[in-house]
Amino acid sequence: MCSFSANAQNKYIDSLKESLATQKADTNKVKALIDVSSYYQLYYPDSGFLYAQLAINLAEKLHYDQGIFWAAAAMDGALIFTGNYPLELDCAFKALALLKN
């Protein structure tokens, strides 16, 4: 006899994605997008990249420099796992320039 337990869904990511659907476009939504991106970086880097791009777009629209930095860092992390090193370096240098400010 052998048994396995499996979780079909992760409650953390489900609640984050649910909150994204109901949030208005503000800094909290940028933070939530960054959290989702960071969660997906290792196993689903394409999805992590997408959520980081959404976070950067919203943060730039809001002129939220700290959000732009963290979103660029999240995008950088996702790009490492996709193997797109030239774009990853571009994001890393963008994040570094923001950090210096």
Backbone as a chain_set.jsonl record, in Angstrom:
{"seq": "MCSFSANAQNKYIDSLKESLATQKADTNKVKALIDVSSYYQLYYPDSGFLYAQLAINLAEKLHYDQGIFWAAAAMDGALIFTGNYPLELDCAFKALALLKN", "coords": {"N": [[0.838, -1.18, 0.0], [0.457, 2.169, -0.79], [0.454, 5.678, -0.499], [-0.196, 8.964, -1.638], [-0.014, 12.421, -1.068], [-1.312, 15.348, -2.427], [-1.346, 18.742, -3.296], [-3.592, 20.582, -5.033], [-3.734, 23.279, -5.589], [-2.128, 26.318, -4.647], [-2.679, 28.128, -1.801], [-1.621, 30.615, -1.129], [-0.687, 31.885, -3.545], [-3.044, 31.843, -4.953], [-4.675, 33.564, -3.42], [-3.24, 35.93, -3.721], [-3.466, 36.393, -6.499], [-6.208, 36.647, -6.667], [-6.618, 38.964, -5.184], [-5.377, 40.767, -6.875], [-7.184, 41.006, -8.934], [-9.191, 42.543, -7.864], [-8.086, 44.881, -6.937], [-7.435, 48.41, -7.106], [-5.581, 50.475, -9.419], [-2.826, 51.139, -7.945], [-0.056, 51.728, -5.671], [-0.098, 49.486, -4.024], [-1.056, 47.489, -5.682], [1.073, 47.297, -7.441], [2.992, 46.228, -5.703], [1.776, 43.765, -5.14], [1.798, 42.59, -7.698], [4.552, 42.326, -8.025], [5.076, 40.495, -5.986], [3.691, 38.219, -6.951], [5.148, 37.808, -9.29], [7.671, 37.224, -8.211], [7.069, 34.842, -6.921], [6.582, 33.117, -9.065], [9.029, 32.963, -10.365], [11.019, 30.826, -10.303], [9.846, 28.294, -11.149], [8.014, 28.919, -13.17], [9.158, 30.89, -15.107], [8.48, 32.466, -17.344], [5.899, 33.376, -16.788], [6.509, 34.758, -14.467], [8.101, 36.785, -15.551], [6.174, 38.115, -17.091], [4.369, 39.117, -15.109], [6.136, 40.792, -13.753], [6.674, 42.647, -15.75], [4.148, 43.804, -16.016], [4.037, 44.999, -13.503], [6.15, 46.849, -13.683], [5.194, 48.514, -15.736], [2.884, 49.614, -14.532], [4.036, 50.835, -12.273], [5.691, 52.74, -13.478], [3.757, 54.323, -14.666], [2.582, 55.359, -12.391], [4.665, 56.799, -11.392], [6.322, 55.678, -9.455], [9.098, 55.127, -8.058], [10.434, 53.295, -6.335], [8.879, 51.032, -6.674], [9.354, 50.57, -9.394], [12.043, 49.867, -9.27], [11.986, 47.441, -7.69], [10.339, 45.87, -9.284], [11.889, 45.702, -11.594], [14.006, 44.27, -10.526], [12.667, 41.881, -9.929], [11.969, 41.117, -12.507], [14.506, 40.732, -13.526], [15.292, 38.502, -12.014], [13.503, 36.571, -13.027], [14.321, 36.463, -15.68], [16.835, 35.335, -15.507], [16.316, 32.622, -15.154], [15.083, 32.028, -17.557], [17.098, 32.143, -19.324], [17.734, 34.28, -20.913], [20.106, 36.15, -21.113], [21.255, 38.629, -22.137], [19.035, 40.456, -22.03], [18.497, 40.19, -19.349], [20.785, 41.332, -18.175], [20.394, 43.953, -19.022], [18.097, 44.643, -17.569], [19.148, 44.386, -15.003], [21.073, 46.432, -14.969], [19.377, 48.604, -15.261], [17.962, 48.454, -12.849], [20.113, 48.881, -11.115], [20.827, 51.528, -11.754], [18.522, 52.845, -10.852], [18.721, 52.258, -8.169], [20.954, 53.713, -7.413], [19.932, 56.25, -7.441]], "CA": [[0.0, 0.0, 0.0], [1.197, 3.418, -0.902], [-0.448, 6.812, -0.692], [0.432, 10.24, -1.905], [-0.879, 13.586, -0.882], [-0.958, 16.412, -3.353], [-2.156, 19.953, -3.229], [-3.894, 21.0, -6.4], [-3.5, 24.707, -5.727], [-1.456, 26.96, -3.539], [-3.573, 29.16, -1.274], [-0.934, 31.908, -1.134], [-0.707, 32.492, -4.875], [-4.452, 32.045, -5.314], [-5.178, 34.77, -2.762], [-2.591, 37.071, -4.355], [-4.066, 36.625, -7.81], [-7.574, 37.115, -6.434], [-6.55, 40.367, -4.763], [-5.023, 41.565, -8.051], [-8.385, 41.233, -9.741], [-10.088, 43.507, -7.233], [-7.387, 46.097, -6.522], [-7.33, 49.52, -8.039], [-4.209, 50.678, -9.896], [-2.043, 51.964, -7.037], [1.214, 51.116, -5.281], [-0.349, 48.148, -3.468], [-1.167, 46.564, -6.81], [2.447, 47.09, -7.906], [3.615, 45.302, -4.759], [1.176, 42.439, -5.339], [2.33, 42.062, -8.957], [5.935, 41.926, -7.756], [5.012, 39.262, -5.195], [3.313, 37.125, -7.851], [6.302, 37.592, -10.16], [8.71, 36.542, -7.427], [6.616, 33.48, -6.662], [6.664, 32.323, -10.292], [10.352, 33.043, -10.989], [11.78, 29.582, -10.423], [9.191, 27.211, -11.885], [7.314, 29.463, -14.326], [9.801, 32.194, -15.295], [7.768, 33.284, -18.336], [4.823, 34.044, -16.055], [7.172, 35.719, -13.586], [8.486, 37.923, -16.387], [4.95, 38.832, -17.46], [3.878, 39.88, -13.96], [7.096, 41.865, -13.49], [6.451, 43.669, -16.774], [2.936, 44.519, -15.616], [4.389, 45.826, -12.348], [6.955, 47.981, -14.161], [4.316, 49.429, -16.476], [2.041, 50.339, -13.585], [4.885, 51.684, -11.433], [6.103, 53.895, -14.289], [2.568, 55.171, -14.82], [2.363, 56.016, -11.102], [5.919, 57.47, -11.011], [6.667, 55.01, -8.196], [10.471, 54.688, -8.32], [10.75, 52.094, -5.569], [8.187, 49.94, -7.355], [10.077, 50.294, -10.64], [13.256, 49.135, -8.897], [11.689, 46.069, -7.271], [9.814, 45.152, -10.444], [13.044, 45.399, -12.454], [14.734, 43.187, -9.854], [11.882, 40.663, -10.128], [12.125, 40.757, -13.916], [15.871, 40.222, -13.62], [15.28, 37.141, -11.477], [12.8, 35.684, -13.955], [15.114, 36.315, -16.903], [17.944, 34.415, -15.237], [15.84, 31.25, -15.35], [14.726, 31.798, -18.956], [18.333, 32.074, -20.091], [17.865, 35.471, -21.743], [21.093, 36.904, -20.35], [21.392, 40.038, -22.532], [17.931, 41.231, -21.467], [18.669, 40.141, -17.896], [21.777, 42.353, -17.834], [19.756, 45.247, -19.231], [17.229, 44.88, -16.397], [20.008, 44.555, -13.825], [21.648, 47.769, -15.022], [18.28, 49.548, -15.008], [17.722, 48.414, -11.41], [21.259, 49.503, -10.475], [20.708, 52.983, -11.93], [17.47, 53.302, -9.942], [19.223, 52.121, -6.792], [21.872, 54.823, -7.155], [19.151, 57.461, -7.182]], "C": [[0.883, 1.244, 0.0], [0.184, 4.545, -1.108], [0.368, 8.076, -0.9], [-0.55, 11.349, -1.571], [-0.381, 14.668, -1.816], [-1.901, 17.583, -3.162], [-2.36, 20.445, -4.652], [-3.562, 22.469, -6.613], [-2.802, 25.225, -4.488], [-2.312, 28.131, -3.065], [-2.946, 30.543, -1.335], [-1.052, 32.589, -2.491], [-2.143, 32.731, -5.341], [-5.002, 33.323, -4.682], [-4.527, 36.022, -3.342], [-3.235, 37.411, -5.694], [-5.507, 37.119, -7.68], [-7.581, 38.584, -6.015], [-6.165, 41.276, -5.929], [-6.253, 41.927, -8.875], [-9.271, 42.329, -9.168], [-9.413, 44.816, -6.861], [-7.44, 47.174, -7.582], [-5.848, 49.729, -8.375], [-3.477, 51.658, -8.981], [-0.784, 51.198, -6.636], [1.029, 49.724, -4.671], [-0.482, 47.102, -4.572], [0.216, 46.283, -7.397], [3.144, 46.072, -7.013], [3.071, 43.886, -4.927], [1.672, 41.799, -6.638], [3.769, 41.586, -8.788], [5.965, 40.633, -6.957], [4.656, 38.061, -6.061], [4.477, 36.789, -8.774], [7.397, 36.823, -9.424], [8.339, 35.093, -7.147], [6.833, 32.575, -7.878], [8.075, 32.228, -10.89], [11.014, 31.697, -11.257], [11.123, 28.561, -11.339], [8.472, 27.669, -13.149], [7.901, 30.841, -14.652], [9.131, 33.074, -16.345], [6.617, 34.042, -17.682], [5.393, 35.085, -15.098], [7.585, 36.968, -14.333], [7.271, 38.765, -16.736], [4.433, 39.691, -16.307], [4.836, 41.009, -13.594], [6.931, 42.992, -14.496], [5.198, 44.479, -16.464], [3.217, 45.463, -14.444], [5.2, 47.045, -12.769], [6.071, 48.994, -14.883], [3.459, 50.266, -15.539], [2.87, 51.281, -12.725], [5.371, 52.913, -12.197], [4.942, 54.863, -14.483], [2.303, 55.975, -13.545], [3.56, 56.847, -10.637], [6.39, 56.972, -9.645], [8.038, 54.351, -8.368], [10.85, 53.415, -7.573], [10.089, 50.867, -6.199], [8.863, 49.565, -8.666], [11.326, 49.486, -10.333], [12.948, 47.682, -8.567], [11.104, 45.245, -8.411], [10.934, 44.788, -11.412], [13.876, 44.274, -11.844], [13.996, 41.858, -10.011], [11.988, 40.179, -11.568], [13.507, 40.158, -14.154], [15.94, 38.78, -13.129], [14.597, 36.149, -12.402], [13.635, 35.429, -15.211], [16.326, 35.413, -16.714], [17.517, 32.986, -15.553], [15.383, 30.973, -16.773], [15.964, 31.68, -19.83], [18.54, 33.25, -21.028], [18.811, 36.445, -21.039], [21.3, 38.339, -20.832], [20.279, 40.928, -21.962], [18.014, 41.267, -19.946], [19.678, 41.192, -17.448], [21.2, 43.755, -18.002], [18.871, 45.607, -18.039], [18.056, 45.117, -15.141], [20.632, 45.945, -13.805], [20.592, 48.845, -14.797], [17.996, 49.613, -13.503], [18.879, 49.091, -10.655], [21.199, 51.026, -10.583], [19.635, 53.553, -11.006], [17.932, 53.255, -8.496], [20.161, 53.262, -6.442], [21.131, 56.103, -6.881], [18.549, 57.386, -5.806]], "O": [[1.896, 1.332, 0.694], [-0.816, 4.376, -1.806], [1.481, 8.215, -0.391], [-1.758, 11.219, -1.77], [0.823, 14.872, -1.971], [-3.093, 17.417, -2.901], [-1.398, 20.693, -5.379], [-3.151, 22.86, -7.706], [-2.885, 24.629, -3.414], [-2.632, 29.025, -3.849], [-3.64, 31.534, -1.563], [-1.472, 33.743, -2.574], [-2.421, 33.705, -6.04], [-5.716, 34.08, -5.338], [-5.176, 37.063, -3.449], [-3.513, 38.575, -5.983], [-5.968, 37.919, -8.494], [-8.444, 39.354, -6.44], [-6.582, 42.434, -5.971], [-6.342, 43.019, -9.437], [-10.018, 42.973, -9.904], [-10.097, 45.775, -6.503], [-7.485, 46.9, -8.782], [-4.971, 49.212, -7.683], [-3.503, 52.866, -9.214], [-0.486, 50.144, -7.198], [1.912, 48.875, -4.793], [-0.063, 45.958, -4.402], [0.499, 45.157, -7.805], [3.809, 45.16, -7.505], [3.828, 42.917, -4.864], [1.937, 40.598, -6.673], [4.157, 40.559, -9.346], [6.794, 39.763, -7.222], [5.258, 36.997, -5.919], [4.761, 35.616, -9.015], [7.974, 35.88, -9.966], [9.204, 34.217, -7.137], [7.219, 31.414, -7.737], [8.282, 31.473, -11.84], [11.521, 31.471, -12.356], [11.784, 28.015, -12.222], [8.334, 26.896, -14.097], [7.219, 31.853, -14.493], [9.201, 34.3, -16.255], [6.387, 35.213, -17.986], [4.825, 36.165, -14.937], [7.444, 38.08, -13.824], [7.329, 39.994, -16.683], [4.099, 40.859, -16.503], [4.394, 42.075, -13.167], [7.037, 44.165, -14.137], [5.186, 45.699, -16.629], [2.704, 46.581, -14.398], [4.969, 48.148, -12.275], [6.192, 50.199, -14.66], [3.32, 51.475, -15.723], [2.453, 52.411, -12.471], [5.455, 54.004, -11.632], [5.13, 56.079, -14.467], [1.858, 57.122, -13.605], [3.486, 57.522, -9.611], [6.804, 57.758, -8.793], [8.14, 53.19, -8.763], [11.522, 52.547, -8.132], [10.685, 49.79, -6.245], [8.94, 48.387, -9.015], [11.642, 48.531, -11.044], [13.586, 46.78, -9.11], [11.351, 44.042, -8.491], [10.935, 43.699, -11.984], [14.394, 43.422, -12.566], [14.629, 40.819, -10.204], [12.084, 38.978, -11.821], [13.652, 39.189, -14.899], [16.575, 37.935, -13.759], [15.054, 35.016, -12.549], [13.652, 34.317, -15.739], [16.791, 34.793, -17.67], [18.277, 32.227, -16.155], [15.297, 29.813, -17.174], [15.891, 31.176, -20.95], [19.445, 33.216, -21.862], [18.377, 37.434, -20.448], [21.509, 39.216, -19.994], [20.549, 42.024, -21.47], [17.643, 42.262, -19.325], [19.455, 41.874, -16.448], [21.49, 44.646, -17.203], [18.894, 46.741, -17.56], [17.704, 45.955, -14.31], [20.716, 46.572, -12.749], [20.882, 49.885, -14.205], [17.812, 50.697, -12.949], [18.65, 49.792, -9.669], [21.488, 51.731, -9.617], [19.817, 54.63, -10.438], [17.573, 54.116, -7.693], [20.17, 53.733, -5.304], [21.636, 56.966, -6.163], [17.849, 58.308, -5.387]]}, "num_chains": 1, "name": "protein.A"}
